[in-house]
Amino acid sequence: MSVEIDLKVREKFLSGMSQAACTVNVVSTDGPAGRAGVTVSAMASVSADTDLPTMLICVHHLSPAAAKIVENGVLCVNVLRDDQSYISDVFAGRFRDEIGDKFACTEWVLGTTGAPRITDPLVAFDCKLLSSERVGTHHIFLCEVRDIHLSQRGSPLIYANRAYGSSSRIEGASSLRTAMSGETAKLAIGCFHTFGPYIMPALIRAMGSIGVRLIEGDHRRLHESLLAGESELALIYDFDLGENIATQPLGELTPYVLLATDHPLADQSEITPEDLATEPMILLDASPSRDYFTGILEDAGIKPLVRHRSTSFEMVRGMVAHGLGYSILATKPASDMSYDGFRLVTRPLAGKHRESRIVLAHRADRILSPAARHFVELCRNRFAEGLAA
């Protein structure tokens, strides 16, 4: 009976701790025992008022890094930026089939203790080990901070709800009354950065007095935002969302070819993939767009000649307008001009191609709030009116 109770408590503990947001850190060491590194979330300050500041880190005893930290006596705690999740994944043991040496995933410098430090983390604490104690499955390392590297840019990579996320500023309430009444509460909505300007302003206006906190980004950013609970809903393309995400189809966007007015192909009523075989391409280099657009040509046996790449939708339009190449896009703004006033033309892409399906996504295990349900209804109505046609 007691074992069953203990197991229930353990599961509740793990579930509860998964809700506690923390920074993502890679702990690295080098010395007589050799080099090693591991991703950890359990890191905390102990005191800034000892002779030198002290902090603690917990490392699983089965990690090869644990024994090497003890023998080397030095370690560096690299606090990752929100664009460095791949480093965390590598040192957590993922991508084993892609990389033999974990340290090859980024650049390193030696700290004052001799422990290796990532060249550009958000923060790095170069430490000497003071003591080690095994509690259950983990070593608790008490460390003395000898040196600190502070970055001049970036935000911390956060882990919560078993997914990566990033920090965002939240404005405090103007008074306790407004805070307790819920007047400052906002519905957090993620939106894909290319079609966001085409869809969201009208929807936010239609929400009326219900506040909206907008989270913009590419597919990875929005997917992680949903999993981490940062956003309740996301307008996103239906690509590789996984079983943890529930979706409601809204509309489809048909791919087309974007050209400068004086492009040789601009006089054609439609363009085939074969027409683009020798033409330079301006690629929207954002996930999942890059693979979708190049895949359209590759499915037709055409290898795209990518001359320029940009993660910015308007930068791609601007480069096309200046005659640097064509692009394949799905979102079609009302304006046929680039930011700097050059005209653009669009032409249908001949053939049958997989359309980009826009969905409204949310975590499958979450019950939507009344504000979120209202937004869902607004989205359905907007798309039913042909907003994404």
N, C-alpha and C positions, 0 to 999 in steps of 0.2 A: 504493500500500500504506500509506504513512504517513498519507494522508488518511483512509482507512478506520479505521486505528487511532485517529486523533485523534477521529473521530466517535464511536467506541465509548467512548473515555474521556470525551468530553463527555456522552454519554447516561448513563454511570455516575455522572458528577459530579452531573448534574441529579437523578438518582434518589437519590443519596446525600444531597444537600443538602435534598431534600424531607423527609427524615427528621429533619433538624435543626430542632427547635422554636424559634420566635422570636416576639417580640411583633409586633403589627401596629400600624403607625404611619402617620399622615397628616402629610406635610411640607407646610407652607403658607408662602407668601411674599407680600409686597406692596411696592410702591415705584415708582420711575420706569418700570420695565418692565411694571407692572401686577400684578394678583393672580393667583395660580395655586396649585394643590395637587395632590399625588399620593400614592398609597398605596405605602409601601415596607416591606420586611422587613429590609433590610440596614442596621442601625443598631447602633453599639457605642460604649462608652466608650473613650477614648484615655488620658486621665490626669486625675486629680483634683488633681494637685500642680503643675500649671502655674499661672501668675499667676491665670488663671481656668480652671475645668475645661474640658476639650476632648473632643469626640466626633466621630465620622465617620458619614456617611450616604452611601449609594450610590443614584444615580438614573439611570435609563436615558436615554441621550442623545436618544432620540426623544420623550421626554416634554416637552411645552411648558414644564413647570415648571423643567426643568434650566437652560435659558438665562435664564429670569427670575430664578432664584435667584442666578446669577452676576452679572447686572446689578444686581439689588436689593441684593445683599450681606447680606441678612438672611433668616432662616428660623426657623420654629417646628416642633419635632418633637413632635407630639401622640401620645402613647402611649394607645391606645384601651382602654376597659373591655370586658369580655366581653359586654355588652349593646349594644355600638355597632358590631357587624359591618356594619350597613347603611351606616354612614359610610365604612368601608373599601371596600365595594362601589361606592359612588357615586364615590369618588375613584380607583378602579381602572378606571373607565370603564363599569361596568354601569348599568342603569336610564337609559340615554341618552334613551329614548323617554318617560320619565316626568318628567325634570327637566332644564331647560336650564342653569341655573346650579348647579354642584356645591355651592357654598357655601350654597345654600338648604336643604340637608338637615339643618342643625343651626344652633345659635346661636354667635356669635363675639364675642370682645373683642380689642382691640389690645394686644399685648405692649409691653414697654419699648423694643424695637428697632423697633417699627412693623409687625412681622409679625403676621398675624392668628392668634389662638389659639382653639381650641374652648373654649367656656365651661366645660365639665365633663369633660375627659378624665381618665384615671387619673393621668397625669403629663404635663407639657409643659415642654420645654426651649426657651427663647427664645434664639436664637443669632445671632452675627455670623459671617459667612463669612471664614475665614482664607485658605484656598487651595482650588484645584480642580485635579484631574488626571484626564484621560481614560484609562481602562484598558479596552481592548476596547470593549464596548458601553455602558459605564457611566462616569458622572462620580463620582469620589470626592471628597466635600466634607469638608474639615476645618473644624470649627466651634468657636468660643469661646462658652461658655454664659454669657449675661449675666443671665438670670433663670430661676427654676424655679417652676412651679406644681405643688403636690402635692394630690391629692384626699384626702378623708377617708373615702372608701368605694370599694368595688368591687374586682374582680380583673382581671388583664390578659387581653386577648384574645390567644390564641395561634394561630399558624398552623403546622401540621405535617401531613405526609402529604397535602398539597394540600387541606386542609380546616381550617375554624376549630375551635378548642377553647378550653377554659378551664383554668386551673391548679387543682389540688386538693391539699390537704395530704396528705403521705405520712408516716406515722410510721416513724421509723428503727428498725433492729433493736436489740434489747437487748444483743446480743453479736455478735462476728464469727462465732462458731460457728453461731448460729441463722441468720444472714444467708447464710452459705455453704452451709448445708444446705437452704436454700429453705423453711424453716419459716414465714417471714414472707410468702411469696408469697400473693397473693389474686387470685381471679377477679373481674374488673371487669365488672359487669352493669348495664346501663341499664334503667330501668323507667318507663313513663308514669305521671305523678304521680297520676292519678285512680284507676286500678285497681291501682296498686302496693301499697297497704295491704291490698287484697283478696287478693293473690296471693303477694307476696314473703316475708312472714314464715314461712309454712309451707315454702316452697322453701328458704329459708336454713337453717331447722332441719334439713331433710332432707339438706342438703349435709354435715352432720356436721362433721368436722374440717377440711374444705376451707374456707378463709377466703373471704369474699365482700366486695368493696367495692362498695357500692350507689351508683349515679349516678341521681338522679331529675330529672325535668324534663318539659317539653312536647316536642312532636314535633321542633321545630327543634333543641332542645338535644340530644336523644338521637341524631338523625340526624348532627349534626356530631360528636358523641362517637364514633360508630362510624367515621366517615370519618377522623377524626384518630387513631384507634387508642387513644383513652382508655378505651373499653370494648370488650370482645371480643364480647359479646352484648348484645342489647336486646330487651325485651318491649315491643312498640310496635304501634300501629295500622298497617295496610297501606295507607298513603296516600302516594303520590308519593315512594317511597324511591329510585327510580332504578336503573339497571342495575348500578351498582357494589355494590349490597346484595343479598345472597341471603336468602331468607326461607323459613321453615317454618311453615305454617299450624297454629294451635293451637285456636282456637275463635272463636265469633262472639257478639257481644252485641246484643240486640234493643233498639231505642230504646223508651222508655216516657215517660209524663207523670208528673211529680212535683207533688203538690198538698198544701196544708194541709188538715187534716181538715174545716175549716169552709168550704172553697172550694165555690162553687155547683156545680162540675162533679164534686165528689168522690162524689156519689151515683150517678153513671153507672158502668156496668160497663166501658165502654170509651169512648175519646174520639177524635173525628175531628179532622183539621186544621181543618175549618170551625168546630168548637166553640171553637177558640182564636183565631179571627180578631180578636176585639175584646178579648181578655184580655191584660194586661201580662205580659211574659216576663222571666224572670231568666236571662240567658245565661251559660253557662260559656265565658268568653272566653279560651280557650286553643287553640292550633293543634294538630290540625285540627278540634277539637270545634266551634268557633264556626261554621265554614262547613258542617259536616255537619248540625248541628242546625237552623240557620236554613234550610239547603237542603231539609230534609224538608218544611218548610212551604211554601217557595217553589215546590217541585215540584208542590204541590197548589194553587198559585195564591193562596196566603195570604202576605201581607206581615207578618212578625212585628213586634209592637209591643214592642221591647226597652226595658224601663224601667230595669233595672240590669244591670251586667256585673261578673263577678269571675273571676279566674284560679284561685280556690280552690274546689274541689269542695264542701267543707264549708260555705264561706261561702254558696254558692248554695243548699245545702240549708237553711241557717239562715234566709235571707231568704224562701224559699218557706214554711217553717214559720211565719213571722210574718205570712203573708198578703200579702206584697208582690207576688206574682205566681206563675205556674206556671214550671216548667222542663221541658225535654226532656233526658233523660240516658240513658246506656247502662249504666254500672256501677251495680249494685244492691247496696248494703251489706246485711248481715244485720239491722242495727238499723233500726227505723222511727222513730227519734227524732233530732232535731237535737242539736248539742252542748249547747245550753242546755235540753234536756228537753222540747221541743215535738214532738208526734207529726206524722208525715207519712204520706201514702197514695200508692200508685203505681197507675196505671191503664194498660192497654194502649193503644197508639196505633193506631187502626184504619187499615187499608189495608196495602199492600205497600210496604215501605221497605228501602232498602239497609242491610244489617246492618254493624256495625263488626267487622271481622275483626282479631283479635289474632294477631300472628305473632312468631316468634322470629327476629331479624334479626342478620346478621353481614356483614362485608366479604366480597365474593365471591372476592377474591384471597388470602384467609387460610385456612390450615389450622387447624382448631380444636384447642385444647389438650385433653389428657385431662380436665381439670376441666370445661372447657366442654362437652365431649361428654357428660359425666355429668349436667350441668345440663340439657342438651337432653332427655335421657331422662327426667329427673324431670318436666320440664314436660309432655312428652307424656303421661305417666302421670296427672298431676294433671288435665289437661284432659279426658283420656279418662274420668275419673271424674265429669265434669260440673261441674268447678269454676266454669266461666264460664257456666253455664246460667242 
